[in-house]
Amino acid sequence: MKTVYVTIKAVLEYAKVFPENRDMPDNATHAGIKKMLKAADGQYSVNVYPTDEAELNKAFGPLEHEMYGGHARLKEGNSEFGVGKFFALKRKHSDIKETVKGEVNFGGAPEVVHWGEDNKNTPWSFEDDGLLGNGTEAIVKFSVYGTGDSQSVRLEKIGIVNHVAYEQADGERF
């Protein structure tokens, strides 16, 4: 299957989408995840709650299976966010693949931008604009590639529509 790009309206949870707050091997407890994070120099991740059933259907339209690696892609979550169900999007920091064009790095931080009327598509600044708190409303773009059981999704871009400031819990790194 050729790569398909999907864009949906969503509410974000646990957004670790900046180099400064990406998942790193030191924070992992599972040996396999720790190994993958070390090889990829970390990964970016976010839980995505489609805003309504139409957005949920748009998100899952190109997917051939509702399962990936023996786990359901869609999980029950916070009933106050969108449809109350989420799926996780991830992107490795370093994801080098051999292609017909040579080596290509499909990793790196996803593009994060403002998506308001006044400054649409201007870069989001980690330092000036801050972390994305749970409940942030966004336009999320991701790619779907591959076929069958190994069909994968990759986070591409996030447009912030309504920012909720991140609130740090006691003793939490971010």
MINU-33288 format. One record per residue (C-alpha): residue number from 1; chain; x, y, z. Coordinates in pm, whole numbers. Layout:
<nodes>
n chain X Y Z
NUM A X Y Z
...
</nodes>
This chain:
<nodes>
n chain X Y Z
1 A 0 0 0
2 A 124 345 -88
3 A 166 581 207
4 A -160 757 294
5 A -173 1081 495
6 A -464 1137 733
7 A -556 1464 905
8 A -810 1474 1188
9 A -943 1706 1460
10 A -843 1570 1800
11 A -778 1627 2168
12 A -428 1542 2292
13 A -312 1359 2602
14 A 43 1294 2727
15 A 201 1484 2437
16 A 574 1417 2431
17 A 643 1574 2093
18 A 949 1793 2150
19 A 1316 1691 2168
20 A 1318 1820 2526
21 A 1040 1589 2648
22 A 1057 1284 2419
23 A 1053 932 2564
24 A 1410 826 2645
25 A 1553 483 2740
26 A 1634 592 3097
27 A 1262 633 3167
28 A 1158 293 3027
29 A 1105 -7 3255
30 A 1043 -279 2993
31 A 1372 -420 2854
32 A 1245 -439 2493
33 A 1118 -81 2496
34 A 1438 38 2661
35 A 1640 -131 2383
36 A 1426 23 2106
37 A 1443 370 2262
38 A 1820 343 2294
39 A 1861 239 1929
40 A 1631 523 1813
41 A 1771 783 2057
42 A 1420 820 2197
43 A 1076 863 2045
44 A 795 1116 2031
45 A 447 1005 2137
46 A 97 1134 2198
47 A -246 988 2274
48 A -495 1114 2016
49 A -869 1138 2091
50 A -1074 1208 1776
51 A -1326 1486 1847
52 A -1626 1292 1715
53 A -1729 972 1537
54 A -1670 1124 1192
55 A -1308 1204 1284
56 A -1266 856 1436
57 A -1392 698 1111
58 A -1157 920 909
59 A -863 813 1129
60 A -931 441 1098
61 A -1050 440 734
62 A -713 351 575
63 A -623 91 839
64 A -664 -273 734
65 A -669 -407 1091
66 A -791 -276 1426
67 A -507 -468 1592
68 A -133 -410 1578
69 A 114 -651 1735
70 A -168 -832 1911
71 A -301 -514 2074
72 A -608 -305 1993
73 A -514 26 1828
74 A -814 204 1982
75 A -832 212 2361
76 A -1083 339 2616
77 A -960 661 2775
78 A -1072 987 2931
79 A -1445 1033 2862
80 A -1397 1412 2876
81 A -1172 1407 2566
82 A -1334 1376 2224
83 A -1508 1042 2179
84 A -1350 907 2499
85 A -1132 665 2302
86 A -774 719 2188
87 A -500 574 1977
88 A -131 636 2026
89 A 86 798 1762
90 A 462 769 1779
91 A 768 873 1585
92 A 1124 760 1651
93 A 1391 1026 1692
94 A 1620 832 1458
95 A 1452 598 1208
96 A 1695 535 923
97 A 1570 308 646
98 A 1729 194 321
99 A 1514 302 25
100 A 1557 314 -351
101 A 1681 670 -295
102 A 1943 553 -43
103 A 1931 595 334
104 A 1643 811 458
105 A 1576 916 818
106 A 1201 896 874
107 A 1246 1007 1235
108 A 1297 1337 1409
109 A 1055 1556 1597
110 A 712 1597 1441
111 A 633 1944 1315
112 A 433 2135 1579
113 A 269 2462 1472
114 A 11 2719 1577
115 A -321 2660 1400
116 A -522 2967 1496
117 A -672 3237 1275
118 A -401 3492 1357
119 A -84 3287 1311
120 A -171 2974 1116
121 A 113 2731 1049
122 A 381 2924 1238
123 A 626 2705 1435
124 A 543 2626 1799
125 A 822 2725 2036
126 A 895 2486 2322
127 A 1059 2771 2518
128 A 808 3049 2443
129 A 480 2859 2396
130 A 543 2572 2638
131 A 453 2207 2665
132 A 116 2073 2549
133 A -113 1987 2838
134 A -382 1720 2843
135 A -693 1848 2668
136 A -507 2055 2407
137 A -719 2069 2090
138 A -533 2014 1766
139 A -530 1915 1404
140 A -320 1596 1382
141 A -158 1461 1067
142 A -21 1108 1051
143 A 86 864 782
144 A -31 507 729
145 A 205 272 545
146 A 258 -98 488
147 A 2 -375 462
148 A -153 -649 667
149 A -62 -711 1029
150 A 247 -492 1002
151 A 63 -184 872
152 A 202 109 1068
153 A 119 469 1152
154 A 363 755 1211
155 A 300 1097 1366
156 A 379 1371 1112
157 A 245 1711 1226
158 A 38 1876 1500
159 A -144 2209 1458
160 A -240 2358 1794
161 A -595 2501 1782
162 A -657 2553 2155
163 A -358 2518 2389
164 A -400 2384 2741
165 A -94 2462 2952
166 A 94 2165 3089
167 A 72 2121 3467
168 A 360 1930 3622
169 A 283 1680 3895
170 A 509 1665 4202
171 A 835 1486 4124
172 A 756 1457 3754
173 A 1028 1538 3498
174 A 784 1703 3257
</nodes>
